[in-house]
Amino acid sequence: MLLLALLLVLATGAFTVLVVVENFSGGPEYAVDLFGERIATLSTPGLFLSGVALALIFCLGLALLASALKRHRHR
């Protein structure tokens, strides 16, 4: 469980950093490019909701990490 939690936290963080670094275009629609490939074109509400989804996945990883560390200390 500890490995899964670390994987979720690191993957979400790395994906977010890569998307932010590679996408500095503005306007009413945002083209999300990653490594030169267009993943999606999002409107402002879509961009906000995708950020919320990434934050929830990151928080799930942190909760799993905290639970695994608590269980490890208890043993």
N, CA, C and O atoms as a Tinker XYZ file with bonds, in Angstrom:
   300  protein
     1  N      0.826000   -1.183000    0.000000    73     2
     2  CA     0.000000    0.000000    0.000000    64     1     3
     3  C      0.874000    1.253000    0.000000    63     2     4     5
     4  O      0.522000    2.273000   -0.593000    81     3
     5  N      1.992000    1.160000    0.660000    73     3     6
     6  CA     2.905000    2.293000    0.699000    64     5     7
     7  C      3.423000    2.615000   -0.701000    63     6     8     9
     8  O      3.534000    3.783000   -1.073000    81     7
     9  N      3.734000    1.592000   -1.463000    73     7    10
    10  CA     4.230000    1.791000   -2.821000    64     9    11
    11  C      3.163000    2.428000   -3.713000    63    10    12    13
    12  O      3.472000    3.316000   -4.508000    81    11
    13  N      1.924000    1.984000   -3.588000    73    11    14
    14  CA     0.822000    2.561000   -4.365000    64    13    15
    15  C      0.611000    4.030000   -4.007000    63    14    16    17
    16  O      0.374000    4.858000   -4.886000    81    15
    17  N      0.694000    4.347000   -2.738000    73    15    18
    18  CA     0.517000    5.727000   -2.295000    64    17    19
    19  C      1.624000    6.619000   -2.849000    63    18    20    21
    20  O      1.351000    7.710000   -3.349000    81    19
    21  N      2.857000    6.162000   -2.763000    73    19    22
    22  CA     3.965000    6.948000   -3.313000    64    21    23
    23  C      3.837000    7.106000   -4.818000    63    22    24    25
    24  O      4.136000    8.169000   -5.362000    81    23
    25  N      3.396000    6.055000   -5.489000    73    23    26
    26  CA     3.210000    6.127000   -6.933000    64    25    27
    27  C      2.143000    7.153000   -7.307000    63    26    28    29
    28  O      2.341000    7.934000   -8.237000    81    27
    29  N      1.016000    7.163000   -6.596000    73    27    30
    30  CA    -0.045000    8.139000   -6.861000    64    29    31
    31  C      0.442000    9.570000   -6.641000    63    30    32    33
    32  O      0.207000   10.443000   -7.476000    81    31
    33  N      1.108000    9.806000   -5.539000    73    31    34
    34  CA     1.572000   11.158000   -5.216000    64    33    35
    35  C      2.613000   11.636000   -6.223000    63    34    36    37
    36  O      2.525000   12.758000   -6.721000    81    35
    37  N      3.582000   10.802000   -6.521000    73    35    38
    38  CA     4.643000   11.212000   -7.445000    64    37    39
    39  C      4.142000   11.345000   -8.876000    63    38    40    41
    40  O      4.531000   12.280000   -9.576000    81    39
    41  N      3.297000   10.441000   -9.320000    73    39    42
    42  CA     2.780000   10.514000  -10.693000    64    41    43
    43  C      1.897000   11.744000  -10.887000    63    42    44    45
    44  O      1.994000   12.420000  -11.911000    81    43
    45  N      1.044000   12.036000   -9.919000    73    43    46
    46  CA     0.186000   13.213000  -10.024000    64    45    47
    47  C      1.012000   14.488000  -10.021000    63    46    48    49
    48  O      0.762000   15.395000  -10.816000    81    47
    49  N      1.985000   14.561000   -9.140000    73    47    50
    50  CA     2.848000   15.737000   -9.094000    64    49    51
    51  C      3.656000   15.918000  -10.372000    63    50    52    53
    52  O      3.765000   17.031000  -10.887000    81    51
    53  N      4.220000   14.832000  -10.883000    73    51    54
    54  CA     5.022000   14.917000  -12.107000    64    53    55
    55  C      4.159000   15.305000  -13.305000    63    54    56    57
    56  O      4.570000   16.130000  -14.121000    81    55
    57  N      2.972000   14.721000  -13.417000    73    55    58
    58  CA     2.080000   15.056000  -14.526000    64    57    59
    59  C      1.674000   16.524000  -14.470000    63    58    60    61
    60  O      1.663000   17.206000  -15.494000    81    59
    61  N      1.344000   17.007000  -13.294000    73    59    62
    62  CA     0.939000   18.401000  -13.144000    64    61    63
    63  C      2.075000   19.344000  -13.511000    63    62    64    65
    64  O      1.860000   20.327000  -14.220000    81    63
    65  N      3.267000   19.060000  -13.041000    73    63    66
    66  CA     4.415000   19.916000  -13.355000    64    65    67
    67  C      4.691000   19.910000  -14.853000    63    66    68    69
    68  O      4.917000   20.969000  -15.438000    81    67
    69  N      4.677000   18.739000  -15.484000    73    67    70
    70  CA     4.938000   18.666000  -16.920000    64    69    71
    71  C      3.899000   19.431000  -17.730000    63    70    72    73
    72  O      4.250000   20.133000  -18.679000    81    71
    73  N      2.636000   19.305000  -17.369000    73    71    74
    74  CA     1.582000   19.998000  -18.114000    64    73    75
    75  C      1.694000   21.500000  -17.935000    63    74    76    77
    76  O      1.525000   22.248000  -18.898000    81    75
    77  N      1.977000   21.956000  -16.724000    73    75    78
    78  CA     2.098000   23.395000  -16.483000    64    77    79
    79  C      3.311000   23.965000  -17.203000    63    78    80    81
    80  O      3.225000   25.039000  -17.797000    81    79
    81  N      4.426000   23.271000  -17.161000    73    79    82
    82  CA     5.653000   23.777000  -17.792000    64    81    83
    83  C      5.511000   23.848000  -19.309000    63    82    84    85
    84  O      6.007000   24.789000  -19.929000    81    83
    85  N      4.848000   22.877000  -19.910000    73    83    86
    86  CA     4.762000   22.829000  -21.370000    64    85    87
    87  C      3.590000   23.620000  -21.954000    63    86    88    89
    88  O      3.477000   23.711000  -23.176000    81    87
    89  N      2.729000   24.185000  -21.138000    73    87    90
    90  CA     1.541000   24.882000  -21.639000    64    89    91
    91  C      1.441000   26.278000  -21.043000    63    90    92    93
    92  O      0.963000   26.456000  -19.923000    81    91
    93  N      1.893000   27.252000  -21.797000    73    91    94
    94  CA     1.778000   28.634000  -21.357000    64    93    95
    95  C      0.882000   29.451000  -22.279000    63    94    96    97
    96  O      0.947000   30.680000  -22.272000    81    95
    97  N      0.042000   28.780000  -23.077000    73    95    98
    98  CA    -0.853000   29.521000  -23.969000    64    97    99
    99  C     -2.093000   29.944000  -23.195000    63    98   100   101
   100  O     -2.564000   29.223000  -22.315000    81    99
   101  N     -2.610000   31.100000  -23.524000    73    99   102
   102  CA    -3.808000   31.593000  -22.872000    64   101   103
   103  C     -4.945000   31.697000  -23.854000    63   102   104   105
   104  O     -4.800000   31.309000  -25.013000    81   103
   105  N     -6.068000   32.211000  -23.415000    73   103   106
   106  CA    -7.205000   32.377000  -24.295000    64   105   107
   107  C     -8.428000   31.675000  -23.756000    63   106   108   109
   108  O     -8.400000   31.150000  -22.643000    81   107
   109  N     -9.516000   31.655000  -24.536000    73   107   110
   110  CA   -10.746000   31.035000  -24.047000    64   109   111
   111  C    -10.668000   29.511000  -23.982000    63   110   112   113
   112  O    -11.405000   28.889000  -23.217000    81   111
   113  N     -9.783000   28.902000  -24.777000    73   111   114
   114  CA    -9.603000   27.463000  -24.726000    64   113   115
   115  C     -8.125000   27.161000  -24.570000    63   114   116   117
   116  O     -7.273000   27.848000  -25.133000    81   115
   117  N     -7.838000   26.141000  -23.812000    73   115   118
   118  CA    -6.463000   25.769000  -23.526000    64   117   119
   119  C     -6.158000   24.431000  -24.177000    63   118   120   121
   120  O     -6.847000   23.443000  -23.920000    81   119
   121  N     -5.140000   24.390000  -25.009000    73   119   122
   122  CA    -4.696000   23.140000  -25.617000    64   121   123
   123  C     -3.673000   22.517000  -24.670000    63   122   124   125
   124  O     -2.633000   23.111000  -24.384000    81   123
   125  N     -3.976000   21.334000  -24.195000    73   123   126
   126  CA    -3.095000   20.643000  -23.265000    64   125   127
   127  C     -2.161000   19.752000  -24.070000    63   126   128   129
   128  O     -2.585000   18.746000  -24.638000    81   127
   129  N     -0.882000   20.128000  -24.115000    73   127   130
   130  CA     0.134000   19.374000  -24.834000    64   129   131
   131  C      1.091000   18.750000  -23.831000    63   130   132   133
   132  O      1.447000   19.365000  -22.826000    81   131
   133  N      1.501000   17.527000  -24.118000    73   131   134
   134  CA     2.472000   16.847000  -23.278000    64   133   135
   135  C      3.436000   16.113000  -24.187000    63   134   136   137
   136  O      3.024000   15.234000  -24.943000    81   135
   137  N      4.697000   16.456000  -24.126000    73   135   138
   138  CA     5.746000   15.887000  -24.972000    64   137   139
   139  C      5.429000   16.057000  -26.452000    63   138   140   141
   140  O      5.693000   15.155000  -27.247000    81   139
   141  N      4.869000   17.200000  -26.831000    73   139   142
   142  CA     4.589000   17.495000  -28.222000    64   141   143
   143  C      3.303000   16.896000  -28.761000    63   142   144   145
   144  O      2.987000   17.107000  -29.932000    81   143
   145  N      2.557000   16.166000  -27.968000    73   143   146
   146  CA     1.289000   15.562000  -28.386000    64   145   147
   147  C      0.136000   16.277000  -27.697000    63   146   148   149
   148  O      0.182000   16.520000  -26.491000    81   147
   149  N     -0.900000   16.615000  -28.465000    73   147   150
   150  CA    -2.065000   17.269000  -27.885000    64   149   151
   151  C     -2.941000   16.220000  -27.203000    63   150   152   153
   152  O     -3.413000   15.277000  -27.838000    81   151
   153  N     -3.145000   16.398000  -25.913000    73   151   154
   154  CA    -3.967000   15.468000  -25.137000    64   153   155
   155  C     -5.426000   15.869000  -25.223000    63   154   156   157
   156  O     -6.292000   15.028000  -25.462000    81   155
   157  N     -5.701000   17.151000  -25.029000    73   155   158
   158  CA    -7.085000   17.628000  -25.025000    64   157   159
   159  C     -7.093000   19.133000  -25.229000    63   158   160   161
   160  O     -6.064000   19.796000  -25.097000    81   159
   161  N     -8.266000   19.664000  -25.552000    73   159   162
   162  CA    -8.495000   21.097000  -25.587000    64   161   163
   163  C     -9.594000   21.383000  -24.572000    63   162   164   165
   164  O    -10.712000   20.883000  -24.700000    81   163
   165  N     -9.275000   22.182000  -23.574000    73   163   166
   166  CA   -10.191000   22.410000  -22.466000    64   165   167
   167  C    -10.627000   23.865000  -22.400000    63   166   168   169
   168  O     -9.852000   24.774000  -22.697000    81   167
   169  N    -11.873000   24.072000  -22.009000    73   167   170
   170  CA   -12.356000   25.416000  -21.706000    64   169   171
   171  C    -11.931000   25.745000  -20.269000    63   170   172   173
   172  O    -11.352000   24.904000  -19.582000    81   171
   173  N    -12.213000   26.940000  -19.832000    73   171   174
   174  CA   -11.828000   27.346000  -18.483000    64   173   175
   175  C    -12.485000   26.482000  -17.404000    63   174   176   177
   176  O    -11.785000   26.054000  -16.487000    81   175
   177  N    -13.810000   26.197000  -17.465000    73   175   178
   178  CA   -14.387000   25.300000  -16.456000    64   177   179
   179  C    -13.814000   23.876000  -16.534000    63   178   180   181
   180  O    -13.628000   23.224000  -15.506000    81   179
   181  N    -13.540000   23.408000  -17.728000    73   179   182
   182  CA   -12.944000   22.079000  -17.875000    64   181   183
   183  C    -11.553000   22.014000  -17.280000    63   182   184   185
   184  O    -11.178000   21.016000  -16.664000    81   183
   185  N    -10.790000   23.079000  -17.465000    73   183   186
   186  CA    -9.452000   23.151000  -16.885000    64   185   187
   187  C     -9.528000   23.171000  -15.361000    63   186   188   189
   188  O     -8.731000   22.517000  -14.689000    81   187
   189  N    -10.482000   23.918000  -14.820000    73   187   190
   190  CA   -10.665000   23.964000  -13.373000    64   189   191
   191  C    -11.047000   22.597000  -12.826000    63   190   192   193
   192  O    -10.485000   22.154000  -11.824000    81   191
   193  N    -11.997000   21.919000  -13.472000    73   191   194
   194  CA   -12.446000   20.615000  -12.984000    64   193   195
   195  C    -11.358000   19.552000  -13.113000    63   194   196   197
   196  O    -11.276000   18.658000  -12.272000    81   195
   197  N    -10.531000   19.632000  -14.138000    73   195   198
   198  CA    -9.425000   18.675000  -14.242000    64   197   199
   199  C     -8.395000   18.919000  -13.140000    63   198   200   201
   200  O     -7.786000   17.974000  -12.639000    81   199
   201  N     -8.202000   20.172000  -12.765000    73   199   202
   202  CA    -7.323000   20.487000  -11.637000    64   201   203
   203  C     -7.874000   19.959000  -10.328000    63   202   204   205
   204  O     -7.123000   19.473000   -9.482000    81   203
   205  N     -9.195000   20.053000  -10.157000    73   203   206
   206  CA    -9.828000   19.510000   -8.958000    64   205   207
   207  C     -9.655000   17.993000   -8.909000    63   206   208   209
   208  O     -9.370000   17.433000   -7.851000    81   207
   209  N     -9.829000   17.327000  -10.057000    73   207   210
   210  CA    -9.667000   15.874000  -10.111000    64   209   211
   211  C     -8.228000   15.475000   -9.772000    63   210   212   213
   212  O     -8.013000   14.517000   -9.029000    81   211
   213  N     -7.246000   16.200000  -10.307000    73   211   214
   214  CA    -5.851000   15.907000   -9.972000    64   213   215
   215  C     -5.572000   16.140000   -8.487000    63   214   216   217
   216  O     -4.828000   15.378000   -7.871000    81   215
   217  N     -6.153000   17.170000   -7.919000    73   215   218
   218  CA    -5.962000   17.439000   -6.491000    64   217   219
   219  C     -6.577000   16.324000   -5.641000    63   218   220   221
   220  O     -6.000000   15.934000   -4.625000    81   219
   221  N     -7.743000   15.807000   -6.047000    73   219   222
   222  CA    -8.364000   14.715000   -5.299000    64   221   223
   223  C     -7.532000   13.431000   -5.381000    63   222   224   225
   224  O     -7.405000   12.710000   -4.391000    81   223
   225  N     -6.975000   13.151000   -6.541000    73   223   226
   226  CA    -6.112000   11.972000   -6.681000    64   225   227
   227  C     -4.857000   12.137000   -5.831000    63   226   228   229
   228  O     -4.403000   11.179000   -5.205000    81   227
   229  N     -4.292000   13.348000   -5.804000    73   227   230
   230  CA    -3.124000   13.627000   -4.976000    64   229   231
   231  C     -3.454000   13.446000   -3.492000    63   230   232   233
   232  O     -2.662000   12.871000   -2.746000    81   231
   233  N     -4.619000   13.935000   -3.067000    73   231   234
   234  CA    -5.026000   13.796000   -1.668000    64   233   235
   235  C     -5.281000   12.338000   -1.309000    63   234   236   237
   236  O     -4.984000   11.915000   -0.192000    81   235
   237  N     -5.827000   11.566000   -2.243000    73   235   238
   238  CA    -6.016000   10.134000   -2.014000    64   237   239
   239  C     -4.673000    9.456000   -1.797000    63   238   240   241
   240  O     -4.541000    8.612000   -0.911000    81   239
   241  N     -3.682000    9.812000   -2.590000    73   239   242
   242  CA    -2.341000    9.263000   -2.405000    64   241   243
   243  C     -1.750000    9.634000   -1.057000    63   242   244   245
   244  O     -1.123000    8.798000   -0.406000    81   243
   245  N     -1.943000   10.885000   -0.625000    73   243   246
   246  CA    -1.440000   11.302000    0.688000    64   245   247
   247  C     -2.157000   10.566000    1.823000    63   246   248   249
   248  O     -1.532000   10.198000    2.818000    81   247
   249  N     -3.472000   10.351000    1.673000    73   247   250
   250  CA    -4.217000    9.619000    2.701000    64   249   251
   251  C     -3.749000    8.168000    2.778000    63   250   252   253
   252  O     -3.600000    7.623000    3.872000    81   251
   253  N     -3.520000    7.543000    1.633000    73   251   254
   254  CA    -2.996000    6.178000    1.627000    64   253   255
   255  C     -1.611000    6.116000    2.252000    63   254   256   257
   256  O     -1.294000    5.182000    2.988000    81   255
   257  N     -0.793000    7.112000    1.955000    73   255   258
   258  CA     0.547000    7.173000    2.523000    64   257   259
   259  C      0.497000    7.312000    4.041000    63   258   260   261
   260  O      1.229000    6.623000    4.751000    81   259
   261  N     -0.347000    8.185000    4.534000    73   259   262
   262  CA    -0.482000    8.371000    5.982000    64   261   263
   263  C     -1.002000    7.093000    6.650000    63   262   264   265
   264  O     -0.535000    6.714000    7.724000    81   263
   265  N     -1.959000    6.442000    6.014000    73   263   266
   266  CA    -2.504000    5.199000    6.562000    64   265   267
   267  C     -1.452000    4.096000    6.596000    63   266   268   269
   268  O     -1.363000    3.352000    7.573000    81   267
   269  N     -0.666000    3.990000    5.547000    73   267   270
   270  CA     0.364000    2.958000    5.489000    64   269   271
   271  C      1.452000    3.213000    6.524000    63   270   272   273
   272  O      1.941000    2.278000    7.158000    81   271
   273  N      1.832000    4.480000    6.696000    73   271   274
   274  CA     2.852000    4.792000    7.706000    64   273   275
   275  C      2.332000    4.543000    9.119000    63   274   276   277
   276  O      3.079000    4.077000    9.978000    81   275
   277  N      1.072000    4.847000    9.365000    73   275   278
   278  CA     0.476000    4.604000   10.682000    64   277   279
   279  C      0.445000    3.116000   10.972000    63   278   280   281
   280  O      0.761000    2.687000   12.082000    81   279
   281  N      0.062000    2.320000    9.964000    73   279   282
   282  CA    -0.001000    0.866000   10.147000    64   281   283
   283  C      1.412000    0.307000   10.364000    63   282   284   285
   284  O      1.605000   -0.608000   11.165000    81   283
   285  N      2.388000    0.859000    9.653000    73   283   286
   286  CA     3.764000    0.386000    9.794000    64   285   287
   287  C      4.304000    0.683000   11.203000    63   286   288   289
   288  O      4.982000   -0.151000   11.803000    81   287
   289  N      3.995000    1.876000   11.721000    73   287   290
   290  CA     4.443000    2.237000   13.072000    64   289   291
   291  C      3.743000    1.408000   14.140000    63   290   292   293
   292  O      4.323000    1.099000   15.181000    81   291
   293  N      2.488000    1.053000   13.870000    73   291   294
   294  CA     1.716000    0.275000   14.844000    64   293   295
   295  C      2.281000   -1.137000   14.998000    63   294   296   297
   296  O      2.253000   -1.702000   16.092000    81   295
   297  N      2.789000   -1.700000   13.917000    73   295   298
   298  CA     3.368000   -3.041000   13.979000    64   297   299
   299  C      4.664000   -2.984000   14.745000    63   298   300
   300  O      5.324000   -4.009000   14.918000    81   299
